[in-house]
C-alpha cells in the first residue's frame, strides 16, 4: 500500500493503472475506520483492480459548533486496517490540498437542491452542499469506475447517486448495507462519544426501526402512525436521548410523504448529549409487495 498526499501524484498513479486496463474503485471516508467502512473496502477490493481509499475530514461540512475539532482520528490504526484489507493507494490530503485557496475562498459548489431540504439537510443547512462538492472533487481527481457509500448515510448516498446521474459522471455508485453491533446500533465513528448508559440505550434506534418494519409488514401505511410508534419506543427505551426527527420521505425526491405507496425512506436522528446518531429503513415496492433494506 502506498500513501499519497497530493492530487497531482494520485492522478498520475491512477492514470498509469488505467492505461494498463485496470478498473478503479474509490472508497471516500473521513477516517477513524470501523467495520462499516471495511465492508465498503472489501466490496471495492473484490470488484476492482486498483483500490483507492481516501481519508479527509472535510471542514466545510461541519457547521459552527459541530464536532470538527474533536471528530475522532486515529491515523495509525487507519493505516493498519487499510493494509489489512489490501488497499492499494491511501489518499491523505490536507485541507490546503483540497481547498488550495482556502475553504472560505471556495466560490463554486455542487448544490443538491431539493434533495437537501429535509431530514439531515434541514437540521444541518449547507452540509450536503459541502459533501457533494468534496465528493465531486474526489471523483474528478480519482476518476473511478466505481465508488462505495454506506446505507447508514442514506440521504448522502441518494444525493451522490443523483449528482452522478445529473452531472454525467461515468461512475457506478454502490450503496452497501449498514453494518451493526450486536444490539443493532449502526456502526459510526461517533459511537465512541457515548458513555456507558447512553450506549446501552442507543440500541433503541434499531429497535424502533424494527417496530416500524413490523407494522409496515402488517399493513400499516400511514406515515404519522408509524412516526408516532417510533417516537414512543425511543421515548420509553432511550430516556437520555433527545429525538431530533422521525421522517418518512419518498425515496426518489426525499420529500415527506403522508403515506407509503411506493419506495420510501424512514429516517431518524437523535442526540445523546452532544452526540448525534442517525439510522434508517428503506422500503421498496416490488409489485404488490414491500421489501426492506
QUILINWO-V402577 format. One record per pair of residues at least 24 apart in sequence whose C-alpha atoms are under 6 Angstrom apart, sorted by the first residue. I is the first residue (numbers start at 1). GAP is how many residues later the second one is. If there is no record, write none. Layout:
# QUILINWO-V402577
[[I GAP] [I GAP]]
This chain:
# QUILINWO-V402577
[[1 87] [1 88] [2 87] [3 86] [3 87] [4 87] [5 86] [5 87] [5 88] [22 27] [23 25] [23 26] [24 24] [24 26] [24 120] [24 121] [25 26] [25 119] [25 121] [25 122] [26 26] [26 27] [26 121] [27 26] [27 120] [27 121] [28 26] [29 25] [29 26] [30 25] [30 26] [30 27] [31 24] [32 41] [32 42] [33 45] [36 143] [40 108] [51 36] [51 37] [52 37] [52 38] [53 37] [54 36] [54 37] [55 37] [60 70] [61 66] [61 69] [109 24] [115 139] [145 26] [146 25] [146 26] [146 27] [147 26] [148 26] [149 26] [150 25] [150 26] [151 24] [151 25] [151 26] [151 27] [152 26] [152 127] [201 37] [204 30] [208 25] [221 38] [221 39] [222 37] [223 35] [223 36] [241 30] [241 31] [242 28] [242 29] [243 27] [244 25] [244 26] [245 24]]
